[in-house]
Structure formats: structure tokens, C-alpha cells
Amino acid sequence: MFTKELYQYFIKKETPFYYYDMELLRESLEKLKQASGKYNYEVHYAIKANANDYILEMIKNFGFGADCVSGNEVKKAVETGISPEKIVFSGVGKSDNEILYAIDKSIFSFNSESIEEIEVINEWGNKKHKIVPVSLRLNPDIDAITHKYLTTGLPENKFGIPLQFLDNVIQNVQQMENIKLVGIHFHIGSQIRELSPYIELCEKVNSIQDVLFEKYKIIPDHINLGGGLGINYEDPDSELIPDFNNFFGTIHQHLKLRKNQKIHFELGRSVVGQVGSLISRVLYIKKGLNKNFMILDAGMTDLIRPALYGAQHKIQNISKPEAQIINYKYDVVGPVCESSDSFDDNVMLPMTSRGDLVAIRSTGAYGEIMVSQYTLRDKPGTLYSDKIKFDKSIPKKSNLK
Ligand SMILES: *Cc1c(COP(=O)(O)O)cnc(C)c1O
């Protein structure tokens, strides 16, 4: 992924920065388009994974829709040029302003997860003289087999309408004049690396469909199975593009559709995760009592996933790509004044020195978008593979200004 030429370019740049491999993004989108197109599945890219303009632009150009979880994300999708007919708006608590904005834009569907919120949407629809399309986000009680902060489909999670309330919600919604029930929606979690939770989800959906039809003669126009497909963080180079074919094929095999129903997905991480790397410079190798700390110029303000939920990313010393002996052990940490500002412990790397460049891999999703300026740190830069011009005459720039 990092050629010599690219490294020579990196070494002249101010760090830290996010490097995006746009060729990989293009290839991933092509594969996703093919795999989803095979079954006529609709994909709404989950903007919260990465809302970088340049990345969104490419995703839009492939014709994908957007899954938004805030009013500003809906606005971003609209401003990017994604048709409102391809925008879904999820989230456990939408404010009145957000609801109004999305009603005005006539988006494809509100994914709503409580009768309390649907009542408010109905009131605004009434005031605006619009029939608002709503899908019910149901909590199917499925263990997604992932990190506890990344599960969303269990009864203890705040997300979704419990299946036990379904009858009550349907009866209520049927009374609402400005709500049109268009679909049912699920999102069971994130970084799901096994397909068994999705098979379980399909089976749940099949039985929910039976109930909806037998009791209410309801056949929802669309079924939205959310996102959640995981990526390979341990060994990214062995799996740069997730197996979308297998994913959609499995759904196709297990989900029983009724006439004219359409299946929707909201993939985020699996679309952009492997596309990004956070490039950082080693500030110091600090000798501790029993360990060596590798102190980077990137910290939790640039990439919060390790601090937030103990996420592990592959860390590479890209200044020593040919090192044969990898027998040094480092705790790789950031410079921020928090003990949780650590990327990983006991990372085996070649002997590393001040000034070396390190790549923290698989940071295209939930990386740049979660940047904060805690301790007034600068935001990291961005670099896109297809915008680099390898010009040997560029003089090395000093980082001192
Ligand atoms: C975050 C989120 C997604 C995307 O999840 P990934 O794991 O990144 O694919 C999809 N749908 C909803 C409702 C979400 O909140």
C-alpha cells in the first residue's frame, strides 16, 4: 500500500494526516455496486462513518443513497447532490428542527424507533400538509457478536422498538393521518464479522412479515437491514475489500420476500474502513520502567476508537518496510494528557527511532469524522492518493513556521 515513492512524499508532509487510497475506494464501490445490483438491493451509505467531501462525492457518483443520523447529515447528503429519494434518516432522538428539515426535503424514509417520536413527526406532517413516509426500526433481540458498545439489537440497548410493542405501535400508527408506514428497519450493530447474526435476522424478519400480513394485511414496501458488516482490522492487506458477494448472497438465501418488496442496506464501515490510514511521526521513544513507550504526534483527538472502545488497529512502521527483525515491543501512545490516549500495548515492531513514520491502518471509518480539538490540538490533515503529483523537484518543507 505504501510504495517508496509514496513514502518519500509522506516524509515531507506535516503529520499527522489521514491518507485515503481513492483507487481502493473506487474498487470497493465497484464491487459493492456489482454485488448489491445482482439482487436489486439498494445501498444507502452511512454518512457517519466518514463525511469527508471528496469521499462522499465519489460515493454519490456511484449512485448510492445516504443513511443519515442527524439533520446536518441529511443536509450534507442533499448538498452533496444525493437525491432525497435515496436518503433515509435514522436515529433514536430526532429534534423538531431536524424532523422539519427532512420533511421539507421530502426524504425517502424516516427510520423511527419510538411511538413518541412518530407522534411528533405526524404533528409536523400535519402542519406541513404532508404525508410522511416512516419505517419502524425494530429491536429484534439478536446478539451481533461484537463489542458491547457496538451492539444495538439487544433489549438492553436504547435502539429500536421492542417486538412486544409492535402491535401497539402499528395500531397507533394506523390512526395517524400524516404518517405512511413504508417499511421495517433493523440495524443490529457494527463490526459484525460473522454472518450468523444476519441469518438470524433474516429468520426474525420472515416471522415478523408473517405476523404483519396475517394480522394487519401489511406488506411493507421495503425492508431495511441496516449496516454493520465488519472489516479485517488484524490483517487489512489480506482483505482490503470485504466480501460483499457473500454478504448479500447470504441475505438473499435466507430472506423470504413478498411481491414488490425491496431490500435496503446502510453500510458504512465496510465501504470506507480500509481506505484510510492515519500517518503519524514518532516524537519520542521513551524508556519506561519495564516498557518502551512510542510517543506519536497523533493522539486520541485524531483517532478516538482505541480510547473509546478499545479498538485495535494494525500499526506499521513505514520507515522500516524492509526490516527483517521485528523484536521490539512498544506501547504506542499519543501526546494527549489522558491515560486512555493509547493506540495499543505491546506492539511488536522493528527498532523504531524518533522521526520514523507510522501508519495506523483501517482508519477510513469512524476516524477523521470523530476528530476533536481537545487540548486545542490541530486537526489532522488529509491526503488523497489521486491528488498526489509525484514531483521530484518539491523541496522538503520545514515543519517550523
Ligand atoms: C451507524 C449506522 C449504520 C452503519 O453501520 P456500519 O457498522 O458502519 O456499517 C447503519 N445504520 C444505522 C442506523 C446506523 O446508526
PDBQT file of the ligand as one rigid body, heavy atoms in Angstrom, charges set to zero:
ROOT
HETATM    1  C1  LIG A 501     -24.036   3.516  12.207  1.00  0.00    +0.000 C 
HETATM    2  C2  LIG A 501     -25.204   3.039  11.487  1.00  0.00    +0.000 A 
HETATM    3  C3  LIG A 501     -25.032   2.331  10.293  1.00  0.00    +0.000 A 
HETATM    4  C4  LIG A 501     -23.686   1.965   9.712  1.00  0.00    +0.000 C 
HETATM    5  O1  LIG A 501     -23.030   0.993  10.457  1.00  0.00    +0.000 OA
HETATM    6  P1  LIG A 501     -21.686   0.327   9.926  1.00  0.00    +0.000 P 
HETATM    7  O2  LIG A 501     -21.319  -0.622  11.007  1.00  0.00    +0.000 OA
HETATM    8  O3  LIG A 501     -20.681   1.414   9.779  1.00  0.00    +0.000 OA
HETATM    9  O4  LIG A 501     -21.977  -0.347   8.632  1.00  0.00    +0.000 OA
HETATM   10  C5  LIG A 501     -26.184   1.926   9.617  1.00  0.00    +0.000 A 
HETATM   11  N1  LIG A 501     -27.420   2.219  10.099  1.00  0.00    +0.000 NA
HETATM   12  C6  LIG A 501     -27.597   2.908  11.231  1.00  0.00    +0.000 A 
HETATM   13  C7  LIG A 501     -28.980   3.199  11.680  1.00  0.00    +0.000 C 
HETATM   14  C8  LIG A 501     -26.512   3.339  11.968  1.00  0.00    +0.000 A 
HETATM   15  O5  LIG A 501     -26.704   4.003  13.103  1.00  0.00    +0.000 OA
ENDROOT
TORSDOF 0
